[in-house]
Amino acid sequence: MTRSIHRKRGIAWQLRTGRPLEAGDITLTPVARRLLLRWPSGGFVWQYPVAVFVEQEGEEARVPIPDPTRMAWYALIAATLFVLLILAWLNAQKEASA
């Protein structure tokens, strides 16, 4: 199953479900997010898992898959922006007092 969230000029941002896997009375269905970039001579695909649907005894639950690498990346970007903001503020204070 593919659900296209955004598609424009060779760009597609999709949420895809994989083939269901059965283990006893449990059915597991992987879910991935995919970014597609297409141009005439080729393209680029970036795909990563986001969750697993677990179905057991007629009940379905979504179990998210945490991505610690992405969270560390976001923390690094936030820390860099914070340091740049502090440095800009200190520079403005220094120029105002001079």
N, C-alpha and C positions, 0 to 999 in steps of 0.2 A: 504494500500500500504506500503510495506517495501522496503527500499533501504539500502542494507548492505554496509557500508563504509569500515569496516575492520573486517575480520573474520579469526581467527587463534587460533588453539588449545583451543577451547572452549570459545573464546572471540568474541563477536560481538558488534560492535558500529553502531547503526542504527538510521536512521531518519524515523519516522513513521507518517503517516497521519491517523487521526481518521475518524469516520463516519461523513459525512456532515450533518449539521443541517440547516433546512430551517426556516426562520422567515420572513414571507411575501415574498417580492421579493429578499431577501438577503439570500445567502447560506454561512454558516460559516463552515470551515474545520479546526479542530485543528491539530497542528503539534508538535510532541514530539521527543526528542532525548532519546535514550535508550542504556544503557551499559548492556550487558549480560555476565556473567562469569559462565561457566558450568564445572562441574567436575562429576565423576561417581556417587557420592552419593547425588548430589544436585546442587545448584547454587545460584547465586545472580543476582538481577535485580535492576538497578538504572535508573529511568525514570523521566524526567522533561519537562514541556512545553517550547517551544521555539518561537512559532508563531501561528497566525491564518490566514488562507487564507479567504479573504472576496470577494465574487463574487456578483456583483450587475449590472444588465443591461448589461450582457455580458463582463464586465470588472472585472479583478481579481487583488487584491492587497494583499500583504503580510504585516501583522501587527505584528511586533516583540513583544514578551512578555518580558519585562525587569525583571531581577532577582537581586534585590538589595542585597539579602543575599550573593549571589555568588560574587558580586562586592565588598561587604564589606570584604569578605574572602580574595579575591585577594589583596585588599588594606592592610589588616593586614599582609599578607605574604610579600608584598613588603616593608612595614614599618619595619618588623622584619629583613629582609635581609639588608636593609639600615642601621639599627642600628648596626648589626653585622659587616658590612663593616667599619663603622666609628670606632667601638671599635677596630677592627683589625688594622686599620690605626693608631689610637692613641697609641696602644701598640707597633707598629713598630717604631713610632716616639720616644716613651719613651726609647726603647732599643737602638736606634741609638744614642741618646744623652747621654746615660749612659756610 
